[in-house]
Amino acid sequence: QGSEAIRAGKYFTRKGFFALSALNVQAACDSRKRFRFYNIEHPGSVHDSLAFTRSTLGDALSTNGPLKNGMYLLGDAAYKSIPNVLTPFEGTNLPIWKDSFNFHLSQLRINVECAFGMLINRFGIFWRGIRSHDDMFLPALIIDVCMMLHNFIIDTDKSQKTE
């Protein structure tokens, strides 16, 4: 993770606000809400699908081909053109089978949203912006360390063991 020089345009997020510490954090988690993959290399202005395809996981999928045994990653509509990622059908008034697929996909995909919620609630440093004067190295490092600690806490919590 190299440092990223601050340029205002790069940190104007897709959601329409300016934040010096806006980073696009790509992540995949398991059913226990442990982060199994994450990438913190792009500013918040980078679209999710572009950040994913430039990540190590995105690169591995494009280089090595499909996942084994009919496995897929689950994503939202931002990832619709990426091989090996199941995304919802677009539109309204869908046939019942497509609507059902979308419902069940969202029920599974919600794990990553919950994992981020747990991460933010667990570490107070995320309750406000992380200040960084010169680059994005420090905020990315903080996120990286907190994700590792989040996984460690889940792995050592005997009350949550399901394996």
C-alpha positions, 0 to 999 in steps of 0.5 A: 500500500503506497501513499496516495497524494491528496488531490481534491477531485479524487476524494470527492465521493460518488455520493456527492461529498468531499472527504480527505479520508474517503476510501473505497473499501472492497471486502468479502466476508464469510457467514461468520462476518469475518473479512476474508478479503479486503482491498483499501487502495482506491479513493472514494471517487473510484467506482466499486466495480473498477476498484474490485477489478483492480484488486488482487481478488479481481485480478486473480478471478480474471487471470485464473478463471471461474471459481471452483465447484460452481462457487460465486461471489455475491455482489450488488448491482455495481458488480453486474459485468464482472464474471464469477459475481452473482448480482440482482436482476435489474428492474421492477415488476420482475417475474416471480423467479427473478424477484425471488432470486433477488430476495435470496441474494440480498439475504445472503449479501447482507452479511458483508453489510453487517460485518462493516456495521460490526466493525464500525460499532466495535472501533470508535475511531470510525465514529468520525473522520480519520484525519490524515495530513498528507496521504491515505496511508494512515487511514488505510492502515487503521482500517487494515488493522481494525479488520484484522482485529475484528476477525481475531475477536470473532475467531476467539469468541467461543460463544460464536463458534459454529465450526 
